Amino acid sequence: IKFYLATPQRERSAIILSVTFKGKQYRRTTKESTLVKFWNPQRQRVRVCRENRLANCTNDTLEQWSQAAQRAEVCFKKSNMVPSLRDFFELVDEEYCKALERPIPSINTLEPPPDYYSDYFESYIARYANARSIITIRHYRTVLNKLKQYEKIIRRRLLFEDININFYNHLRTWIYGQGYSDNYFGSIIKVIKQVYREARDVDHLHNLNGTAHKNFITVAKDSDPIFLSVDELMKLYQLKISKSAVLKEWPELCGEKAVRQRMATCELVRNRFLIGAFSGMRVSDFSRFNESNIVDGMIMMRTRKTDTPIAIPLHPVIQRILESDFDLSKTISDQKMNVYIKRLAKMAGIDEKVTICEHRGGEVKEIRIEKYALISTHTARRSFATHLQRSKVPLSSISRALGHKKVTTTMRYLRLGVDENAAIIAGSSFFKDFEGDD
């Protein structure tokens, strides 16, 4: 049983069901269609993403057709006959209609749906394993593992009916008790609600509304807007990644080969980060950036996250990196980049203390910390946006350069930090020119 596109050369195509039974092929449209760019020929399903909100419904229908075809095959095997095209699909239609009258099985199986929330969560992860990024799937797995730890604490497994405001409050206390941040707890709740809704709305495993309580919320606190000044970016660019500098930062390294490999990794991370900082590309985009994306002095690309076209002038620093024979084909994971860029910023002397607000355990604390400890791959993109804003580039132009679909998204990049806000206030006429009466 297979699915394929009828007209893959067009923008939109009907989806065809193809069944091979006893050496004979049976083909017919499913009456479903999709934009060709969203079709995954390996999985024979529609790719699930933010721009294709109907993908789950389409895939659900394809799954029903597949199961109807399976049941039709079983019937004809029992009767030991090779049906005509008309007879075969008459039975498929009959089985398909029967399926609509009962709950839809969860994932690629005719087994009864799971009773426990975590069992369904496992099948949810399997459903999207090839449709969503490795990072997203890894996060799903982290949330599931955290729930399993919680089940051990309460000494019972969670049912769908257990996912309610009492569960939320108890889980919150447990998570905060381990010292995790508000945003960490919020990221867990977001996935829990997502899985819960899909079990209800897509797989029809329950008809509950436990997550609809007004206080069952996804906690999200704004992070502090760390960015690097032009001087700090140039410090990073001019940093000499020498053997002595690497051994000073990583004294545990042994052998010439290990030192050379660490130097090469540092060079790769530094250059990739600077490409992001002087182009504004997301890490998922600047990690795959190559010379084919340069057209007439412009970086031309479609963003991976939102499939939005961007065009950005090639910055002189990026030009110099390319002229230094930097190998753009070399890649590195986001996780490693986040570890290395902090160490490189420290080596470059980006170590001034900054004030940030830390949201942890439901409380807010102001702390002073070295700036390099807060730098991540996302800092590159925020730095780019901030410098465009300071150069009086219109907000709409910054938004387009970043590949954002909403200006409100861009505005979140341009918040002022505590120290920067204080410096602006100090420079105002109220503080600068006021000479109060004696």
Secondary structure as UniProt FT lines:
FT   STRAND          2..5
FT   TURN            8..9
FT   STRAND          12..21
FT   TURN            22..23
FT   STRAND          24..35
FT   HELIX           36..38
FT   STRAND          39..40
FT   TURN            41..44
FT   STRAND          45..46
FT   TURN            50..51
FT   TURN            53..54
FT   HELIX           55..79
FT   HELIX           85..100
FT   HELIX           117..128
FT   TURN            129..131
FT   HELIX           134..154
FT   HELIX           160..162
FT   HELIX           165..177
FT   TURN            178..179
FT   HELIX           182..201
FT   HELIX           210..212
FT   TURN            214..215
FT   HELIX           230..238
FT   HELIX           243..249
FT   TURN            251..252
FT   HELIX           256..277
FT   TURN            278..279
FT   HELIX           283..286
FT   TURN            287..288
FT   HELIX           291..293
FT   STRAND          294..295
FT   TURN            296..297
FT   STRAND          298..302
FT   TURN            304..306
FT   STRAND          309..313
FT   HELIX           316..323
FT   TURN            324..325
FT   TURN            328..329
FT   HELIX           334..347
FT   TURN            348..349
FT   STRAND          353..360
FT   TURN            361..362
FT   STRAND          363..370
FT   HELIX           371..374
FT   HELIX           377..390
FT   TURN            391..392
FT   HELIX           395..402
FT   HELIX           407..411
FT   HELIX           412..414
FT   HELIX           418..426
FT   HELIX           429..432
//
